[in-house]
Amino acid sequence: MHNQERFLRAMQEAGYGERVHHNAPMAEYTSFAVGGPADLLMEASTLDELVAWMTMARQAQVPAMVLGSGTNVLVSDLGIRGVVILNACRQYAISDDGLLRAESGCLFVELAREAVRRGWAGLEWAVGIPGTLGGAVVGNAGAYGGYIGDLLVRARLLGPDGSIRTVCKSELGYGYRTSMLKREPLTQPRTIVLDAELLLSRGDAALLAERARQVTDQRRAHTPSGCCAGSTFMRTDQYPAGFLIEQAGLKGYRLGGAQVSPHHANFIMNTGGATASEIAQLIALIQERVWQDFAQRLEPEVQFVGEWPARESAADTPGRKG
Ligand SMILES: Cc1cc2nc3c(=O)[nH]c(=O)nc-3n(C[C@H](O)[C@H](O)[C@H](O)COP(=O)(O)OP(=O)(O)OC[C@H]3O[C@@H](n4cnc5c(N)ncnc54)[C@H](O)[C@@H]3O)c2cc1C
């Protein structure tokens, strides 16, 4: 029997058959609003479902990945082979000593707003960051000098071998917008974040709300609105990526429906009707120009997900490490 059929049969036998969507258009699940179909897609609302489905997929040898809000990925026009599990596991609690325990599908912005509302300090910088806690833990999300890695105490992980273990922050190999989880190859079974604990501290609710309002205003002023995935590239050791792109004369540059934002050069926008291929080509063109002009390598912050033709992969572009 074909692996995918074996997985579908296991899902049916476990009573989950009706939860599976076939050929799900990923453009509907990503902030870039591009991406072809995933073979199979399900939305997990409990961690038991998430673990069970991931385990069934691995037993049937079907590739499976977890997607949060899809705000930091570029999904190929060819789509994703295998299973995509959308993470809607959203239980959380804040204890009296400020420990925020949250499932990885919680929306990061909601956790931040709730912490501020209850007078817990630490997450004010995160009030405008889209995406889930899981995506934030993987990518060491940060803004305005704050990083999730600074607050994280421990996380519970589902390993590629099916084991569940708790790790502390030092084991996650955090760096600027990266972690040992983000560095795992996308082509192999990856570690999944199930839940995480962040340590907050007591603060004055009114002052925290004021700080959150300032952050929100700053974000509104500096973030282009529209379909994008936030910052496309990480900053280099010396320069912000947007500065290099602007100096290379590419601010506002268009390639098909993809455009370097005229407001913030590190944002690539889908102006309507862009394909993933056009966005990938624009990413490659920016990398090439910045390498030629300044000998600076721009590393995408956005992750390339799905079935990519080899020549469109960011790994093949000049100036890229490795
Ligand atoms: C307008 C805009 C502004 C942004 N501003 C910021 C900002 O200020 N700072 C910042 O850091 N980022 C920013 N981002 C990027 C994005 O919001 C963050 O990277 C966010 O943490 C991604 O979360 P997500 O749930 O959308 O992840 P996704 O895009 O769904 O996934 C990203 C990667 O993480 C993996 N992943 C997701 N969940 C899990 C899990 N539970 N376990 C294991 N792997 C998982 C996915 O497989 C994928 O490889 C911005 C994005 C947008 C669109």
The ligand as an ORCA input file, in Angstrom:
! r2SCAN-3c Opt
* xyz 0 1
  C       3.909     41.850      9.225
  C       4.904     40.952      9.907
  C       5.720     41.463     10.906
  C       6.644     40.642     11.559
  N       7.424     41.175     12.552
  C       8.294     40.370     13.211
  C       9.090     40.903     14.279
  O       8.999     42.074     14.653
  N       9.955     40.069     14.895
  C      10.066     38.758     14.540
  O      10.863     38.032     15.160
  N       9.337     38.232     13.530
  C       8.456     38.998     12.873
  N       7.701     38.496     11.852
  C       7.915     37.098     11.423
  C       6.967     36.090     12.130
  O       5.894     36.755     12.688
  C       7.688     35.332     13.231
  O       8.799     34.657     12.701
  C       6.757     34.313     13.904
  O       7.356     33.893     15.109
  C       6.452     33.109     13.021
  O       5.440     32.326     13.659
  P       4.456     31.421     12.799
  O       3.588     30.676     13.743
  O       3.765     32.217     11.770
  O       5.503     30.428     12.125
  P       5.300     29.710     10.708
  O       5.546     30.687      9.624
  O       4.019     28.970     10.712
  O       6.493     28.665     10.758
  C       7.838     29.107     10.661
  C       8.748     27.869     10.791
  O       8.625     27.357     12.112
  C       8.152     26.011     12.080
  N       7.225     25.841     13.186
  C       6.084     26.525     13.453
  N       5.521     26.073     14.586
  C       6.310     25.081     15.036
  C       6.267     24.204     16.171
  N       5.279     24.262     17.062
  N       7.275     23.312     16.335
  C       8.291     23.235     15.433
  N       8.374     24.014     14.333
  C       7.395     24.924     14.144
  C       7.477     25.837     10.729
  O       7.511     24.484     10.323
  C       8.328     26.719      9.846
  O       9.496     26.056      9.451
  C       6.763     39.277     11.192
  C       5.920     38.760     10.193
  C       4.996     39.581      9.564
  C       4.105     39.009      8.502
*
